[in-house]
């Protein structure tokens, strides 16, 4: 199975690069050098207030490229619990392929199913490809994993939780957004009067920060309202998703 997404700048080698020993740092492919350099920059701590899924995904990338596979997986799990589809996808690729994790194709398939529940074309084709490769026994085990994981990681639980977190924190800066104030958020904005700006003029207004955060929120929850339910808020079984995709 090959990664079909372009977003995995910091975790691209999960599906493509040769496996490294647990004590070694992964070696990026030639076209990944810039992406890896960016991923090793400090993750904006203030982002954890608003979009913890993005923050922990960034942390996973840093740990992965630093050769700390266990920390990377834990950060991906943290991100996944906040409804991060990139994190759920990365976990799916890792376990399905056995890339820097013990190979477990049913578990990988379950993660790919969760990553695909918004029917995002960046993730769903990989899920369908993986589904078509597994045995009936592996599919049954994947369904068992998936049903157990839904209570923590599915959009029905994780996405509203993440959205409430964002809205609560955003409300705390709403005064600056609405009335022209300035805001400092660690790692997201620069401090008031930074670099000796005359008069201590802030580098980012509440309005521009609010617009930036709302754009990040829209990207994070892209496709969330398109998820499919049947009956009493039950996710469509992964076999049905695959059948529909293949037709």
Secondary structure, DSSP 8 states (H G I E B T S, - for coil): -----S--TTTTHHHHS----TTS-----GGGHHHHHHHTS---TTHHHH-HHHHHHHHHHHHHHTT-HHHHHHHHHHHHHTT-HHHHHHHHHHHHHTSSS---HHHHHHHHHHHTTT--TTTHHHHHHHHHHS-HHHHHHHHHHHHHHHHHHSHHHHHHHHHHHHHHHHHTTHHHHHHT-B---TTTS--TTGGG-GGG--SSBHHHHHHHHHHHHHHHTTTGGG--EETTTEE--HHHHHHHHH-
